[in-house]
Amino acid sequence: MKNFVLLAMALAFAGCKTKPISPTYSSITLPAVGITTTIGIGEQMLEQGIGATGNTLILSKNIVIGDITVFAGTFPHLTSNAEYRAFAPVQMSRVGKPVKNGKLFLFNKDAKTKLVCVGRENCVLADYEIGTKTFYAPSSNQQTLLYSGRIGSRVTLSYREFVNNIARPAFSNDVAYDLNESMVLGYKGARIEVINATNTEITYKVIAGFK
């Protein structure tokens, strides 16, 4: 009997064990291939790196749960167990002071409702949605092309690389192209079709991302 009770307790503990939710990693290109985009000087024309795609809880407006204000945003699915799903980081304040390590919980017992909680007994009905979003992974090696303007028939782009959001000076370069020769620009495997370019903005379409 004693062994049976110990086994039951072990199974109950295992059922409540919280596990982290791992996103799906993939290479992402922004803007996506085939999309026509207009940007201004100094803005990013092309950005590519490793993205983390996962489920999110989306709040379109602020909500109040007890004495806590939860600010609108999109929050990644962080952990799950047999009782709830947790989403974080979430920006919150209590009586005007920021709440550290803010989390929102969706309890499985409330699956048929729109209850969102900051604790087991601290919940409110909210107009939230569950969706997916891709974020850049923190350790991603990101490659970017920026638009630097046009003089006559020549346009200039600036190439930059970042690791952990820190620029790598040795991997930065400025390149110029003559639009009279071709309206397709290329750099490190990336191909961009220029639709229109001025000294204030450029309209273009990504044909291929970096290789």
N, C-alpha and C positions, 0 to 999 in steps of 0.2 A: 504493500500500500504506500509506504514511504517513497519507494522508487517511482511509483506512478505519479505521486504528487510532485516530486522533483522534476519529472519529465514534462508534466503539464505546465509547471512554472517556466521551464526552459523554452517550451514552445510558445508560450504567451510572450515571453521576453523577445524571442526571435521575431514574432509577428509585429512587435512595436518598434523594432530596430529601425532607426532612421538611416537612410542611405542618400548619398549625394546624387544629383541628377547630372549626368554628363551630356554636354551638348554634342552636336555633330559638327566636325571640323571639315572645312573645304576651302578651296581658293575662291575668292570673290573679286569681281571687277565692278567698279562703280565709276561712271554709269554703266549699266549692263550693255552688252554687245547689241547693236541694232537700235539703241535709243538715241534720239536727237536731243541735244542739250545746248543751252546757251549760258555762258558764264562771263564774268568780267575779268579784267586784268588782275593778276595775283591770285585768282581762284584756281582750285584744282580741276584740271580737265579729266584726269584719269587717276584712279586710285586702286591699287590691288594689293591684297595680302591674304592671310589666313583668317577666315571668319568662323565664328562659333554660332551655330543655329540651334535654338531651343524654344520650348514653350514659354509663354509669358502671360502675366496678368496685366491687363490694360485698364487703367482708370482714366476716364476722359475728363473728370473734374475732381476737385478736392472733396474729401469726405471727413466727417467728424465721428470718432468712435470714443465715447466717454469724454475724457479731457484731452484726447489726442487728435490732432489734425493730421490727416494723411494727404500728402500733396499728389496731384495727378501725375501720371507717368506710366512707363512701361517697365515691368519688373520681371526679371528672369526667374524661372522655376529652379529653386535652389536644392531643396531636399524633399523627400517623401517618406512616409511610413504607413502603417495600416490605419492610422488615425487621421492624418492630414497631409496636405501639400503646403510647403512653405515657399514664399517668393521674397527675394531680397537682391540687392539692397533697396530699401524703401525710405524716401525722405519723409520724416515725421517731425512734429513739434508738440511739446506739452507745455501749455501756458506760455507760449512764445519762445521756449527754449528747445533747441534741436534734440531729438532722441537718437542716441547712438545705436548702431546695429539694428535699424528698423526692419521688421519683417511683417508680412501679412500671411495669414493662414486661411486655407479653405478646408474645413473639416468634412470628412467623407459622409458623416451622418447628416450633413446639411446639403447633400449633393443636389437635391431637388429644389433648393432655394437659392437666393442670391446673397446669402450671408457671407460677409468677409470679416475676419477677426484679427485682433492683435494679441489675443490670448483666448483661453478656453471659454471664458465667460464674458469677454469684452468684444461684442460683435455688433454689426449693423447691416441692414439691407443696403446694397449698393449696386449701381448700374455698371458692372464691370464686364469685360470680355476676356476670353482665353484665346490667344493667338500664337503666332510664331514670329521671331525676329532674329536677324543675323547681326551679331556684334563682332567687331574686330577682336581677335584673341589678344590678350595683354602682351604676349611675347612675340607677336607677329612681326615679321620683317615686311614692312609696308613700302611699296614703291609708288611714287606719284609723279605726274606731269602737271606743271602749272603753266598758265598762259601769261606771257610777258609782254604781249603787244605786237603791233604791226607798224612797219615803216615801208612805204611803197608796196612792193610785191612780196616783201620778206616778213615772215612771222617768226617770233622767238618763243621757245618753250624752255622751261627749267625743269630738270629732272632731279628728284630728291629721293633718298632712302631713309627710313626710320626704323629703329629697333627699340621696342618699349617706349615709343613716342619720343625718342631722342634721335636727332638728325645725325647722319654719318657724313661728315664733311668730305671724306675721301670719295664718297659715292654721289656727289652732287655735280651737275654739269648744265651748262646753258647751250642750246643748239638752235640754229637758225635755218629756215627753209624758204625756198623761193616758190611761191604759189604759181608763178608762170610755168614752172617745170612740172609741177604736179599738185593736185589738191588733196593728195593722200600723204600724210606725214607718218614716219616710222621711227621707232626708237626701242631698242631691246625687245624686238618682236611685236611690240604694240603697233597697231595701225589705226589711224584716225583720219576720217574723211572730213575735210573742211567744207562747210556749206557756205559760210560767209564769215569774214573776219574784218574787224576795224581796229583802231587803236584804243578802243574802250571795251570791246567784247568780241566773243567768237561763238559761232553756232557750228556744231559739228556732230558727227556720229561715230561711235566706237565700232570699228570693224573687228578688231582682235585685241586682247589684253596682252600684258607682258608675258614673255616666256622665261 
